[in-house]
Amino acid sequence: MKAIREARGISLRRLAKDIGRDPGFLSRVEDDKQGAGPGTLHLYASYLDVPLAAITHKEIPRDQERPGSPHGDDADPPPDGDQGSC
């Protein structure tokens, strides 16, 4: 959840205000310290314009990754000479 929101450049406070939820509550939900009901999850997903499944999975969905993400195929390779010596 948090990775998608941050990738979109949306602050937690802005999201909370726009969907009518407490920022502390959303922070705990994003950090997996508290659960959220279906209503909040639907508001969150709708606001970010992503499918509900995109925010309920633990890993970043491939179509939501940022360029250069260490999780994506487009990550920069290590520079030459950084591959260790024999």
DSSP file (Angstrom, degrees, kcal/mol; ACC not computed):
  #  RESIDUE AA STRUCTURE BP1 BP2  ACC     N-H-->O    O-->H-N    N-H-->O    O-->H-N    TCO  KAPPA ALPHA  PHI   PSI    X-CA   Y-CA   Z-CA
    1    1 A M     >        0   0    0      0, 0.0     4,-2.4     0, 0.0     5,-0.2   0.000 360.0 360.0 360.0 -54.4    0.0    0.0    0.0
    2    2 A K  H  >  +     0   0    0     28,-0.3     4,-3.0     1,-0.2     5,-0.3   0.897 360.0  54.2 -61.2 -42.3    2.6    2.5    1.1
    3    3 A A  H  > S+     0   0    0      1,-0.2     4,-2.3     2,-0.2    -1,-0.2   0.897 110.2  46.6 -61.2 -41.0    4.9    1.8   -1.8
    4    4 A I  H  > S+     0   0    0      2,-0.2     4,-1.4     1,-0.2    -1,-0.2   0.937 113.6  48.4 -66.9 -45.7    2.2    2.5   -4.3
    5    5 A R  H  <>S+     0   0    0     -4,-2.4     5,-2.1     1,-0.2     3,-0.4   0.935 114.7  45.1 -59.5 -47.1    1.1    5.7   -2.5
    6    6 A E  H ><5S+     0   0    0     -4,-3.0     3,-1.4     1,-0.2    -1,-0.2   0.875 107.9  57.3 -67.0 -36.8    4.6    7.0   -2.3
    7    7 A A  H 3<5S+     0   0    0     -4,-2.3    -1,-0.2     1,-0.3    -2,-0.2   0.802 106.7  51.0 -62.3 -27.7    5.4    6.0   -5.9
    8    8 A R  T 3<5S-     0   0    0     -4,-1.4    -1,-0.3    -3,-0.4    -2,-0.2   0.499 116.2-117.9 -87.0  -4.3    2.4    8.3   -6.9
    9    9 A G  T < 5 +     0   0    0     -3,-1.4     2,-0.5    -4,-0.3    -3,-0.2   0.790  64.7 144.8  74.8  27.9    3.9   11.1   -4.8
   10   10 A I      < -     0   0    0     -5,-2.1    -1,-0.2     4,-0.0    -2,-0.1  -0.878  43.6-135.7-104.5 125.3    0.9   11.2   -2.5
   11   11 A S     >  -     0   0    0     -2,-0.5     4,-2.4     1,-0.1     5,-0.2  -0.398  17.8-121.4 -75.4 155.6    1.5   12.1    1.2
   12   12 A L  H  > S+     0   0    0      1,-0.2     4,-2.8     2,-0.2     5,-0.2   0.899 113.7  52.3 -62.1 -41.1   -0.2   10.1    3.9
   13   13 A R  H  > S+     0   0    0      2,-0.2     4,-2.5     1,-0.2    -1,-0.2   0.904 109.6  48.6 -63.4 -41.6   -1.9   13.3    5.3
   14   14 A R  H  > S+     0   0    0      2,-0.2     4,-2.8     1,-0.2    -2,-0.2   0.943 113.3  46.9 -64.0 -47.0   -3.3   14.2    1.9
   15   15 A L  H  X S+     0   0    0     -4,-2.4     4,-2.2     1,-0.2     5,-0.2   0.944 112.7  49.8 -58.7 -48.7   -4.6   10.7    1.3
   16   16 A A  H  X>S+     0   0    0     -4,-2.8     5,-2.6     1,-0.2     4,-0.9   0.917 113.5  45.5 -58.0 -45.7   -6.1   10.6    4.8
   17   17 A K  H ><5S+     0   0    0     -4,-2.5     3,-0.5     1,-0.2    -1,-0.2   0.932 113.3  49.7 -63.1 -45.6   -7.8   14.0    4.3
   18   18 A D  H 3<5S+     0   0    0     -4,-2.8    -1,-0.2     1,-0.2    -2,-0.2   0.796 118.3  37.4 -69.2 -28.5   -9.1   13.1    0.9
   19   19 A I  H 3<5S-     0   0    0     -4,-2.2    -1,-0.2    -5,-0.2    -2,-0.2   0.427 112.4-114.9-103.3   1.8  -10.7    9.8    1.9
   20   20 A G  T <<5S+     0   0    0     -4,-0.9     2,-0.3    -3,-0.5    -3,-0.2   0.860  70.9 125.9  74.4  36.5  -11.8   11.0    5.3
   21   21 A R      < -     0   0    0     -5,-2.6    -1,-0.3    -6,-0.2    -2,-0.1  -0.871  66.7 -97.8-123.8 159.5   -9.6    8.8    7.5
   22   22 A D     >  -     0   0    0     -2,-0.3     4,-2.3     1,-0.1     5,-0.2  -0.575  25.6-138.2 -74.5 132.6   -7.2    9.5   10.3
   23   23 A P  H  > S+     0   0    0      0, 0.0     4,-2.4     0, 0.0     5,-0.2   0.860 104.0  54.7 -62.1 -34.3   -3.6    9.7    9.1
   24   24 A G  H  > S+     0   0    0      2,-0.2     4,-2.0     1,-0.2     5,-0.2   0.906 108.4  49.2 -63.1 -41.2   -2.4    7.7   12.2
   25   25 A F  H  > S+     0   0    0      2,-0.2     4,-2.1     1,-0.2    -1,-0.2   0.940 112.0  47.3 -62.2 -48.4   -4.9    5.0   11.4
   26   26 A L  H  X S+     0   0    0     -4,-2.3     4,-2.9     1,-0.2    -2,-0.2   0.870 109.2  55.1 -64.1 -35.4   -3.7    4.8    7.8
   27   27 A S  H  X S+     0   0    0     -4,-2.4     4,-2.0     2,-0.2    -1,-0.2   0.921 108.9  47.2 -61.6 -44.1   -0.1    4.7    8.9
   28   28 A R  H  <>S+     0   0    0     -4,-2.0     5,-3.0     2,-0.2     6,-1.1   0.873 112.3  50.4 -65.6 -36.7   -0.8    1.7   11.2
   29   29 A V  H ><5S+     0   0    0     -4,-2.1     3,-1.5     4,-0.2    -2,-0.2   0.942 111.0  48.1 -65.5 -47.3   -2.6    0.0    8.3
   30   30 A E  H 3<5S+     0   0    0     -4,-2.9   -28,-0.3     1,-0.3    -2,-0.2   0.843 111.7  50.4 -62.2 -33.6    0.2    0.6    5.9
   31   31 A D  T 3<5S-     0   0    0     -4,-2.0    -1,-0.3    -5,-0.2    -2,-0.2   0.352 114.6-117.8 -86.6   6.1    2.7   -0.7    8.5
   32   32 A D  T < 5S+     0   0    0     -3,-1.5    -3,-0.2     2,-0.2    -2,-0.1   0.789  84.1 117.7  63.3  29.7    0.7   -3.8    9.0
   33   33 A K  S   <S+     0   0    0     -5,-3.0     2,-0.3     1,-0.2    -4,-0.2   0.551  77.9  24.0 -99.3 -11.4    0.1   -2.9   12.7
   34   34 A Q  S    S-     0   0    0     -6,-1.1    -1,-0.2    -5,-0.1    -2,-0.2  -0.991  77.6-123.2-151.8 146.2   -3.7   -2.6   12.3
   35   35 A G        -     0   0    0     -2,-0.3     2,-0.4    -3,-0.1    -6,-0.1  -0.456  20.0-144.6 -85.8 163.4   -6.3   -4.0    9.9
   36   36 A A        -     0   0    0     -2,-0.1   -10,-0.0    -7,-0.1    -2,-0.0  -0.965  16.6-117.5-128.1 146.8   -8.7   -2.0    7.8
   37   37 A G     >  -     0   0    0     -2,-0.4     4,-2.3     1,-0.1     3,-0.2  -0.252  35.2 -99.2 -76.0 168.5  -12.2   -2.7    6.9
   38   38 A P  H  > S+     0   0    0      0, 0.0     4,-2.6     0, 0.0     5,-0.2   0.842 120.5  58.0 -59.0 -35.0  -13.4   -3.2    3.3
   39   39 A G  H  > S+     0   0    0      2,-0.2     4,-2.2     1,-0.2     5,-0.2   0.935 109.2  43.4 -62.1 -46.4  -14.8    0.3    3.1
   40   40 A T  H  > S+     0   0    0     -3,-0.2     4,-2.7     2,-0.2    -1,-0.2   0.913 113.9  51.2 -65.5 -42.7  -11.4    1.9    3.9
   41   41 A L  H  X S+     0   0    0     -4,-2.3     4,-2.6     1,-0.2     5,-0.2   0.897 110.6  48.7 -63.0 -39.8   -9.6   -0.5    1.6
   42   42 A H  H  X S+     0   0    0     -4,-2.6     4,-2.6     2,-0.2    -1,-0.2   0.908 112.2  48.5 -66.7 -41.3  -12.0    0.3   -1.3
   43   43 A L  H  X S+     0   0    0     -4,-2.2     4,-2.6    -5,-0.2    -2,-0.2   0.929 112.8  48.9 -61.2 -44.9  -11.6    4.1   -0.7
   44   44 A Y  H  X S+     0   0    0     -4,-2.7     4,-2.0     2,-0.2    -2,-0.2   0.947 114.9  43.3 -60.5 -51.5   -7.8    3.7   -0.6
   45   45 A A  H  X>S+     0   0    0     -4,-2.6     5,-2.3     1,-0.2     4,-0.7   0.901 114.4  50.3 -63.8 -42.1   -7.7    1.6   -3.8
   46   46 A S  H ><5S+     0   0    0     -4,-2.6     3,-0.6    -5,-0.2    -1,-0.2   0.913 109.3  51.2 -63.4 -42.7  -10.1    3.9   -5.6
   47   47 A Y  H 3<5S+     0   0    0     -4,-2.6    -1,-0.2     1,-0.3    -2,-0.2   0.895 114.8  42.5 -61.8 -40.8   -8.2    7.0   -4.7
   48   48 A L  H 3<5S-     0   0    0     -4,-2.0    -1,-0.3    -5,-0.2    -2,-0.2   0.520 109.6-127.2 -83.6  -4.7   -5.0    5.5   -6.0
   49   49 A D  T <<5 +     0   0    0     -4,-0.7    -3,-0.2    -3,-0.6    -4,-0.1   0.918  66.6 124.3  58.1  48.3   -6.8    4.2   -9.0
   50   50 A V      < -     0   0    0     -5,-2.3    -1,-0.2    -6,-0.1    -2,-0.1  -0.914  69.1 -92.3-129.8 158.0   -5.6    0.6   -8.5
   51   51 A P    >>  -     0   0    0      0, 0.0     3,-1.5     0, 0.0     4,-0.6  -0.377  38.6-113.9 -65.7 151.3   -7.4   -2.7   -8.2
   52   52 A L  H >> S+     0   0    0      1,-0.3     3,-1.3     2,-0.2     4,-0.9   0.862 116.4  61.9 -53.6 -38.6   -8.1   -3.7   -4.6
   53   53 A A  H 3> S+     0   0    0      1,-0.3     4,-0.9     2,-0.2     3,-0.3   0.799  92.6  65.9 -60.3 -28.7   -5.7   -6.7   -5.0
   54   54 A A  H <4 S+     0   0    0     -3,-1.5    -1,-0.3     1,-0.2    -2,-0.2   0.789 108.5  37.2 -66.4 -26.9   -2.9   -4.2   -5.6
   55   55 A I  H << S+     0   0    0     -3,-1.3    -1,-0.2    -4,-0.6    -2,-0.2   0.531 111.8  57.7-102.7  -6.3   -3.1   -2.9   -2.1
   56   56 A T  H  < S+     0   0    0     -4,-0.9     2,-0.3    -3,-0.3    -2,-0.2   0.518  88.1  88.5-100.8  -5.3   -3.9   -6.1   -0.3
   57   57 A H  S  < S-     0   0    0     -4,-0.9     0, 0.0     2,-0.1     0, 0.0  -0.655  73.7-137.1 -89.2 149.7   -0.8   -8.0   -1.4
   58   58 A K  S    S+     0   0    0     -2,-0.3     2,-0.2     2,-0.1    -1,-0.1   0.842  84.8  63.7 -74.6 -34.9    2.5   -7.8    0.6
   59   59 A E  S    S-     0   0    0      1,-0.1    -2,-0.1    -3,-0.0     3,-0.0  -0.552  97.4 -98.0 -91.9 157.7    4.7   -7.4   -2.5
   60   60 A I        -     0   0    0     -2,-0.2     5,-0.1     1,-0.1    -1,-0.1  -0.586  42.8-116.6 -72.0 124.8    4.7   -4.5   -4.9
   61   61 A P    >   -     0   0    0      0, 0.0     3,-2.2     0, 0.0     4,-0.4  -0.381  22.4-121.3 -61.3 141.7    2.7   -5.4   -8.0
   62   62 A R  G >  S+     0   0    0      1,-0.3     3,-1.0     2,-0.2    -2,-0.1   0.824 111.2  55.2 -57.7 -34.2    4.9   -5.4  -11.0
   63   63 A D  G 3  S+     0   0    0      1,-0.2    -1,-0.3     0, 0.0    -3,-0.0   0.521 106.8  52.1 -79.3  -2.0    2.8   -2.8  -12.8
   64   64 A Q  G <  S+     0   0    0     -3,-2.2    -1,-0.2     2,-0.1    -2,-0.2   0.406  82.8 118.2-108.8  -0.4    3.1   -0.4   -9.9
   65   65 A E    <   -     0   0    0     -3,-1.0     3,-0.0    -4,-0.4    -3,-0.0  -0.288  62.3-123.9 -70.0 152.3    6.9   -0.5   -9.6
   66   66 A R    >   -     0   0    0      1,-0.1     3,-1.9     6,-0.0     6,-0.2  -0.663  37.4 -91.5 -89.3 149.2    9.0    2.6  -10.1
   67   67 A P  T 3  S+     0   0    0      0, 0.0    -1,-0.1     0, 0.0     8,-0.1  -0.367 115.2  24.2 -58.1 138.9   11.8    2.6  -12.7
   68   68 A G  T 3  S+     0   0    0      1,-0.3     8,-0.2    -3,-0.0     7,-0.1   0.502  85.3 154.3  83.0   3.9   15.1    1.6  -11.1
   69   69 A S    X   -     0   0    0     -3,-1.9     3,-1.7     1,-0.2    -1,-0.3  -0.402  51.6-130.3 -64.5 138.7   13.3   -0.4   -8.3
   70   70 A P  T 3  S+     0   0    0      0, 0.0    -1,-0.2     0, 0.0     5,-0.1   0.658 108.5  57.7 -64.9 -11.8   15.5   -3.2   -7.0
   71   71 A H  T 3  S+     0   0    0      3,-0.0     2,-0.2    -9,-0.0    -2,-0.1   0.570  96.5  79.5 -91.0 -10.8   12.5   -5.4   -7.4
   72   72 A G  S X  S-     0   0    0     -3,-1.7     3,-1.0    -6,-0.2   -10,-0.0  -0.490  84.0-119.2-100.6 167.6   12.1   -4.8  -11.1
   73   73 A D  T 3  S+     0   0    0      1,-0.2    -1,-0.1    -2,-0.2    -2,-0.0   0.630 108.4  66.2 -74.8 -14.4   13.9   -6.1  -14.2
   74   74 A D  T 3   +     0   0    0     -5,-0.1    -1,-0.2     2,-0.1    -3,-0.0   0.248  69.8 131.4 -95.4  14.5   15.0   -2.6  -15.1
   75   75 A A    <   -     0   0    0     -3,-1.0    -6,-0.1    -6,-0.2    -7,-0.0  -0.370  69.0 -99.4 -65.1 145.5   17.3   -2.2  -12.1
   76   76 A D        -     0   0    0     -8,-0.2    -1,-0.1     1,-0.1    -2,-0.1  -0.436  37.6-123.1 -66.2 134.4   20.8   -0.9  -12.9
   77   77 A P        -     0   0    0      0, 0.0     3,-0.1     0, 0.0    -1,-0.1  -0.354  38.9 -86.2 -71.5 160.2   23.4   -3.6  -13.1
   78   78 A P        -     0   0    0      0, 0.0     3,-0.1     0, 0.0     4,-0.1  -0.376  54.3 -98.3 -64.5 147.3   26.4   -3.4  -10.8
   79   79 A P    >   -     0   0    0      0, 0.0     3,-1.7     0, 0.0     4,-0.0  -0.267  49.7 -84.6 -64.1 154.2   29.2   -1.3  -12.4
   80   80 A D  T 3  S+     0   0    0      1,-0.3     0, 0.0     2,-0.1     0, 0.0  -0.269 117.2  30.7 -56.8 143.4   32.1   -3.1  -14.1
   81   81 A G  T 3  S+     0   0    0     -3,-0.1     3,-0.3     3,-0.1    -1,-0.3   0.378  94.6  95.5  87.7  -4.5   34.8   -4.3  -11.7
   82   82 A D    <   +     0   0    0     -3,-1.7    -2,-0.1     1,-0.2     3,-0.1   0.154  55.4  92.2-101.4  17.3   32.3   -4.7   -8.8
   83   83 A Q  S    S-     0   0    0      1,-0.3    -1,-0.2    -5,-0.1    -3,-0.1   0.291  95.0-106.7 -98.2  11.2   31.8   -8.4   -9.4
   84   84 A G        -     0   0    0     -3,-0.3     2,-0.3     2,-0.0    -1,-0.3   0.005  33.0 -90.2  87.7 163.9   34.5   -9.6   -7.0
   85   85 A S              0   0    0     -3,-0.1    -3,-0.0     1,-0.1     0, 0.0  -0.834 360.0 360.0-115.7 155.9   37.9  -11.0   -7.6
   86   86 A C              0   0    0     -2,-0.3    -1,-0.1     0, 0.0    -2,-0.0   0.404 360.0 360.0 -98.3 360.0   38.9  -14.6   -8.1
